[in-house]
Amino acid sequence: MSWFSNSGKSDQYSDQELLDRYLATHDLEILGKLYKTHSSMVYYVCYRYFQDTERSRDAVMQIFEELIRKIDKQEIRQFASWLYVLTKNYCLMQLRSNKKMQYVSFDEFVEFPVSQHQEDHKEKEAALTALEKCVEKLPERQKQSIDLFFLNEKCYKEIVDLTGFSLNEVKSYIQNGKRNLKICMEKNGGE
């Protein structure tokens, strides 16, 4: 089945009607019609994460298989939104399993105020020292969350378990910590 041709809304049935029909009959042809109407969105979400045409096309097929396994296990109110989240989670898990997201260095989220000419080892060491000073200036909860996430490579759930913070707090501490580090590095290099 080609997922990329005529991937628009079905003229005959709404998403909810197709979903209800599939759940009643478990006819994969019906699920295929429903999925096909959203296959372009699935492809573009995958492409945004993978930046690779072939890998994204393969993922469209694999996500359909994932859909078959998960569609009966959850109450779906808005199929398109649910499929978007399923696709995003699939992509993130693929990236994490390939260890492309497992380690994120400070260089990747803090832009050092260092020109490209300054590749000298001492200057990089000075920038890292400045970063360490900026980390020390963070509020304790941000510092703890940043340390566990980036230095100890813990996932959000592990940080929640280790610290007792809520998931939303962990996300907020990491996001605010990254922003504060960037501001500190840009402002005065950690002085």
N, C-alpha and C positions, 0 to 999 in steps of 0.2 A: 504494500500500500504506500503510495507517495503522500507524505505528510505536507508537502510544500505546494502542491498545485491546488488551486481553488480553496485555500484555507480561509474561508470567510464564514459568516453565519449561515447555518442551514436555513433554507427557505421554509422548510416544512415544520420544524420543531424548535422550541426554545431550549436553552441549556437545561433548564429544570425538567422539561418534558423528557428530553433524552436521558437525563440522569435517572429520573423515576422509572423510565422504561428499562434501562439497563439493570437497575437494582431489582426490578421485578423479574426480569428474564435471564440476566447474566449473559446476554447475547453480546459477544465481543464486537460484532459488526456495529451495533448501536453505540457502544463505547468508543469505537474507532471514529464514528461520525462526530460524536461529541468532541473527542480529542482533536480531530482534524480542524475543527473550527477555531481552535486556539493554538495550533502548532506553530504558527509564525511567532506568536508571543513567546512560546517556549524556546524556540530557536534563538530569538534575540536576547532573551535573558541568559541563555547558555553562552551565547557569543560574548556578551558583556563580561562574563566571568572567565571564560576560557581563552578568548581572543584567538580562536582557532576554528575555521570553518568546518573542517572534517570532524573535529572532536565535538563541535556543537551539533552537527547533524546526527552523529552517533548517539549523543545524549538524548536527542528527541525520541529516538527509538527506545532507549533504556528507561526514560522517564515514563513512557507508555507502559512498560512492564511493571515499573514501580507503582503506577496508577492502578493497575489491575490488582496488585497486592493490597493497596491501602484504601481503595475507594469504599469498601464495605465496612471498614473499621472506624470510620469517622462520620459524624453528622456534617453534611456539606450544605451550607446555606447559599453561598455564592460560588458556583463552580469555578469561574474564571479567577477569582481571588485565591481560592483554595489551591488551584493548580499553579498559580504564580508562586505561592509560598512553597509548595512541594518542589517546584523547579529550582527555586533559589536554594532551598535546603540541600537538594541533590547536588547542585554545583559546588556548594560549600563543602559538603562531605567528600566529594571527589578531589577537590583541591587539598583538603586536609589529609586525605589518605595518601595523596601523592607527595605529601610533606612540603608542598609549595607554600602552605600557610602556617605550618607548624612553628616556624621560627621567624619572627619579624624583628629585625635589628632596629636599634634606635635610629640609625641613619635613614631608615625607610619611612619613619613618621615624624622625625624632627629634621628640618632643613638647617644644617649648620651654616652660620653666616661666614662661610669660608669660600674664597674664589676657587675656580678650577685649577688655577696655577699653583695653589698651595697644597701640593700632594705630599709635601715633606712629612716625614714620620713625626717629628716633634710638634708640628702644627696640628696633626690629627690627634696626637696625645693631649695637646692643650684643649682641643675641642671636646674630647671625651672627659677631661677633668672638669671643664666648664659644665658639661651635661650632668656629671655627678653632683656638682654643686647645686644645679637647678633642681635635680631630683630631691636633694636634701631639703630644699625650700618648700616642697609640696606639702599640703596638709597630709597628716598621717594616713588617713584612709585612702587618699589618692596614691600616695607613695607605696603603700602596701599592695594596692590593686595593680599598679603599674609593674611593680617588682615581680609579683606572682605571674602576671600575664606575659610580660615580655622577657624577663630574665629567667624565670622558672618554667616558662612555656605551659602554664596551666590554662585550661579552658574556663569559661565563665562558671560552669557548674562546680568545678573543683574549687574555684575561688570562693563561691558561695558556701561550700561545705567547710572550707578552711577558716573563713573569716566570720561566718554568721551573717554577713551582709545579704540583702535581698538581691535577686538577679538584676533588677532595675538599678539598684544602688551600685553594683559592680560595674555595669555598663556606663553609668554616669561618672563614676570615679575615674574609670579609664579614659573616657572621652574628655572630661575636664582636665585630667592630669596631662594628657597629650597636648591639649590646647595651652595649658599653663607652661609646660616645658618649652613649647615652640615660642611663646611670648618671651619667656625668660632668656632663651638662647638668642633670639633676635634683638632683644633690648640691650643686653649687656654681656652676652657670652658667659653668663653665670657668675659674674662678679658681684 
